[in-house]
Amino acid sequence: MDISIGNVTFILFILALVFVFKTINVVPQQHAWVVERLGKYHATLGPGLNIVIPFVDRIAYKHLLKEIPLDVPPQVCITRDNTQLQVDGILYFQVTDAMRASYGSSNYIAAITQLAQTTLRSVIGRMELDKTFEEREHINTTIVNAIDESAANWGVKVLRYEIKDLTPPKEILHAMQAQITAEREKRALIAASEGRKQEQINIANGEREAQIARSEGDKQAAINRAQGQAGAIVALAEANASALRQVGAAIREPGGDEAMNLKVAEQYVNAFGQLAKTNNSIIIPANLGDMSGLIATAMQVVKQQSKIIKE
């Protein structure tokens, strides 16, 4: 009898432990558990300690609320110019409504994957091959917007889509590489021709500036020579004028006339002596006695010049 009571007590203790474990549920952070009561949705348990009724309530679904990366399988897409292109991408999503994620779709991950693939094929089909490499950001944004609108009914928020790789056929890849090589060679030739053109322009500009500088130098030299000659003429004229003024002043001094007569006679004799020596021949004036008359004439000219200077 005592053994029976002990067995019953042990069984009740085990049942109590099971009841406690079924009643108390600890939900981890960034998780959400969906509770069904008698087969019907009852509540969503958040992080922390939660109480449920054993054998009445059941934890039907457990969802992770963190951002989840989903690798979308590679697929072959046809571009607008009928070129096959293998596209490989990755999708990032997050469960925002645990109840919708549980009952909105039987498998929201598969639904998101299929929708991403179909949307990608549609977007690639509207673009040419060259544009697919340039418009990656546009492709990513279009796919996210299309999937997010449908995924809202599944309690899922699509955050972003990234294309990992775009692989065209080998023939197209070789053609693209040849095109890139030709384009680079073309740019190199253009750059070389532009360099030669700029070199010729620089040489022409240098020669023109050198000619302008030489002409400016010649012009300035001619101006300087002209100014020097003009200055010499002015200086000579001023010297002659000064000499004449001094001669006139000397004539007005006492004894000036006699000194002038003597000077004129001396210069006359010297000049006559220089003129007379021609081819070893001596020229003698026809009238040597007319010397005084010549001197008188010369003195008359000097007096007239002195009068002009005084006036």
Secondary structure, 3 states (H helix, E strand, C coil): CHHHHHHHHHHHHHHHHHHHHHHEEEECCCEEEEEEECCEEEEEECCEEEECCCCCEEEEEEEECCCEEEEEEEEEEECCCCCEEEEEEEEEEEECCHHHHHHCCCCHHHHHHHHHHHHHHHHHHCCCHHHHHHCHHHHHHHHHHHHHHHHHHHCEEEEEEEEEEEECCHHHHHHHHHHHHHHHHHHHHHHHHHHHHHHHHHHHHHHHHHHHHHHHHHHHHHHHHHHHHHHHHHHHHHHHHHHHHHHHHHHHCCCHHHHHHHHHHHHHHHHHHHHHEECCEECCCCCHHHHHHHHHHHHHHHHHHHHHHHC
